[in-house]
Amino acid sequence: MLHLISHHTYTTEEWDLMQRAHVKASEMLGRCSHTHEHANRLARIVMKLFDQGLRDDLIIAIKAVQQEMTADGIANDNDSGAS
């Protein structure tokens, strides 16, 4: 699983931007950015989008929400199929 860990060093400003994007995405999803069970997954999505070159916190948040909704839908499909 080491390949999933980012090998980047981020500045304080970059961390702040990603934090803002994560909070915005969580709000869009109606979730707490700290306590929701998938908060870490959403944070990884935000970091991946940042690593891909996105630098606007709102755009990162919107794209993260789209990806999270897809991931959540797939997880729900898998859960219902396992019954």
N, C-alpha and C positions, 0 to 999 in steps of 0.2 A: 504494500500500500504506500510505500515511500514515494512513488511517482505522483501521488495526489497532493503531496506537500509542495507548496510554492517555494521556489529557490530564489525569490526576489527579496531584496532589502528595500523596504518602503520608508519614505520620509514621513515626518509627522503630518505634513499637509496631505500626502497621499492616503494615510490612514484615516485622517479626518474626512476626506472625500468619500472613501469607501464606507465609513461609519454612517455618514449622512445618507448615502444610497441605500444602505441596509435598513436604516430606520424608515426611510420613505417607502421602500418596498414592503416592509413589515406592516406599515400603516395601510398601504393599498390592499394588502391581504387580510387586514383586520386582525393582525396578530401582534403579540408582544415581541419586540425584537430581542428580548433577553430570555424569556421563559418558555416560549413556544417550543414544542418538541422538535420542530424542523428549523429552528433559528440558525443552527450551525450550518445546515445544508444551504440555506439561503445565503449565509455569509460566504460560503465557498463559491457559490454562483457569482456573487458580486465581485469577489476577488478575481475569478476567472475572466469576467467581462473587463475588469480593469486591466488585467494582464494582456488582454487582446487589444488594448489601445484606447478603450473608451475612457473619457475624462469628464463627462457631464454626469453629475450625480442623479439627475432626473432621468436621463436616458438609461443609465445603468439600472436604476430602480425599475423602470418600465420593462426592460428586457429581462431582468431578474424575475419579476413577477410572472412574465410569460413562461419562462423556463421552469419556475417553481410550480406553476399551475399544471404544466405538462408532466413534470416529475410526480406531483401529487396525484394526478389523474392516473398515471401508469401504476403507481403504488396502490391506489384504490382498486384498479382493475385486477391487479395481481391478488389483492386480499379477497376480493369477491370470487375470483376463480378458484381459490384454494379451498373454498367451503364445500 
